[in-house]
Amino acid sequence: MKLLALMVLLAVPLAAQPVIELRELPGGTTVASTGNMALGNQYQRDVQKNIWIVNTGDADLTVDSVTTYNENSCTVMPVLGFPKTIAPGGYTAATLRITITAIGAFDLDVEVLSDDPLLPNYNIGLFGTGVSAPDLRVLFAQGGVTNGGTQNIGSTWDAAGPNQFGLTVYNWGIAGSPDLGWGPGTVLSILSTTNCSLGLAPDPTTPLPVGNWIALYNSLNIMAPGPFSFTMQIVTNDPDESPWSATFNGVGVTEPIISVSGNTGGQVIHNSYVVLGALPVGVGTSYSGGIRNAGVGTLTLTATPVFQFTNLVNCSVILVMTPTDTYNSNFSDLWAIQIFPTAAGPFSFDLEIPNNSPGTPLYVAHFVDTAPVPPPPGGGGGGGGGGGGGDDEACSTGHGKGPWLALIAALAACTLALRSRAARQ
């Protein structure tokens, strides 16, 4: 009878259940729960890592949350995207964004809560070392440009005349790190060109302290309408990323190109941010600028009124000086608005200008009270597809060096670590 009962028990199928595993790559080695993994030496203050959550069971896995705790010499942004359900054999990424706050050792713990019946709390530890060194970061139109990579800068560049091509260079090192220095030798150089030439900005000479930036304004000339490209090099004292170089490509056109300038006279690139700072509540604060046709065809602003204010948060905006709606080549006109914050706290709005410029038929500028987080290198610059035609770097207010805008916390690539689940009984 005992043998018969055992045979009956073995014949009953086991209930399907999820099985959670954490991996550094979806198809990589599982890292055990309760272990540690070294992140190694980190030269920049901001690191980003995808933790891959894999369901190796035969039932759906529901991941309730991914949180961090016990953070030493670092801070971590909240992990977004959860709760989430993962089908059997599937996986999803939990992206950790860590800011290293001091030179030396840093560490943190990560907890993943799920409905895995055997391991509902999956905990791992991460540790590394913040290195005292300058760290070069190059941005175009609010987007990070990867060393050795290729950056598309759009299809709104005037093939009939000079264009202003702006880059912003930051020292993105950890607090307390040395200044970013220039050279040795020539700092800015062009390694190759196709269908264009570039007049480079003067080599910078003043070292950049951590968190400071400098805007580099170059003159881009396109030989003939159509695709163009150039490779640019920057030499600094960054120990792991010098010389820095990247290839930029775009398209020169002989059509109208909308170019918008702001309060300081600098260009405001399409899809970039204008940082206004704190403004008084209930009082109209003026902001003015200009519109120019940087192309060769007739530019027409196609909406009535010509400016559209959208996505207003905690503010109202009125147009007090209306620009003309028609621009011949190189013609410009002035505009002015007033911003009224309605209550204390953050505010923002978008300025939209519909027009007939083929490269930017709906020009947009984002007005905010404080600076947004810049994307990491290779993170998809705002310049691709709309950043050309004589526009300067987004959020830059003029030539030369300036203090790092408050509340900027960069998102940059690095290596973060996990551990595999404990062996199941």
Buried (B, 14 or more C-beta within 10 A) or exposed (E): EEEEEEEEEEEEEEEEBBBBBBBBEEEEEBBBBEBBBEBEEBBBBBBBBBBBBBBBBEBBBBBEBBBBEEBEBBBBBEBEEBEBBBEBEBBBEBBBBBBBBBBEEBBBBBBBBBBBEEBEEBBBBBBBBBBEBBBBBBBBBBBBBBBEEEBBBBBBBBBBBBBBBBBBBBBBBBBEBBBBBBEEEEBBBBEEBEBBBBEBBEBBEEBBBBBBBBBBBBBBBBEEBEBBBBBBBBBBBBEEBBBBBBBBBBBBBBBBBBBBBBBEEBBBBBBBBBBBEEBEBEEBBEBBBBBBBBBBBBBBBEEEEBBBBEEBBBBBBEBEEBBBBEBEBBEBBEBBBBBBBEEEEEBBBBBBBBBBBBBBEBBBBBBBBBBBBBBBBBBEBBBBBBBBBBBBBBBBBEBEBBEBBEEBBBBBBBBBBBBBBEEEE
